[in-house]
Amino acid sequence: IEAEEEGIQHYAISLEPLEDEITITNNRWDIYIDVLDSRQKILILANSPHPDLASLTQAIVANDNYQVEEKLVSEYNKSVLRNTKEFEQYNLIILHQLPSHKYPLKEFFGAIESTSLPLLTIIGSQTDLKSFNSRKTCVSITGARSKFNEVTPELIDEFALFQLEQEHLATIKKMPPLLAPFGTYKADVGTSSLFNQKIGVVATQKPLIIFNGRGEAKSAVITGEGLWRWQLHDAKMNGNHEIYNNLIS
C-alpha cells in the first residue's frame, strides 16, 4: 500500500464469507497506521537554467528518501532571501553556479550563517569566484581569469566519509570531463576530497569533489559543471543511470 498522505490512515481488511462458515465475526479487521513524512527535503537553487539541474533532480528523486524543489534564484526577492525561516524547511541546499556576479546572495548567506543548514556548491562559468572565496567553503580558487580546464575524476584512496560501490569505479573513472576553473586551488584545513582533478593524463592536487564535515554546518563543493554528461555516459555504457544516481545520492 502506497503511503500517499500524512496522518492517521484507516484500512479495513475483509474476507468474503464462505458457504457454511461457522462465524464471520473474524472476517474483518481494522488497522490504523500513522504515516509520517521522514523524507529529506532538498532545494536546488540555480543562477540560470542548465542541463545539470534536471540531471541532479532525476538522480536525487530516484531515492524515495529524498524530495527535491528546483528553483532559479530570480524567483526570490531580497526580503525572502534574508528570511531564515524560508530555508529552515530544507535539509540540504544545492547552489548551482552561485554566488554569481548578478546574484552575490549576501542576504541569503547572512540569513543561513546562524543555522546548521548543509550546503553543496557547484562551481561553473557563471560563479563569482571572488564572492565564493569570501565564504571560505572547503576550497578557494584564485587566478582563474575566466579560463577553464576539462577535468576528469581521480579517486582519492584515503577518502573515508563514505564508500563508493567497487563495481562502479571503472565507469566513474571513464566519465567525460567537467569544466573546472583554471587557477590555484587551496583546500581548507579539515576538508576531505573524494575526487581530485585529472587534466588529460596528469593527476593534480586540485579537488573536484570536496567535503567539510567539521562543525555543525556541513558543506561540500563540486568544482566543475557538466554533471549531465556523467548521466548520459552512464546510460550509454550501462543502459541506465544506476551508477550516476548512486554517486549523487
Secondary structure, DSSP 8 states (H G I E B T S, - for coil): ----SSEEEEEEEE----TT-S--TTSEEEEEEEE----EEEEEEESS--HHHHHHHHHHHTSTTEEEEEEEGGGS-HHHHT-HHHHTT-SEEEEES-SBSS---HHHHHHHTTS---EEEE--TTB-HHHHHHT--SEEEES-TT-EEEEEEEE-TT--S----GGGHHHHHT---EEEE-SEEEE-TT-EEEEEEEETTEEEEEEEEEEE-SSSS-EEEE--B-HHHHHHHHHHHHSSSHHHHHHH-
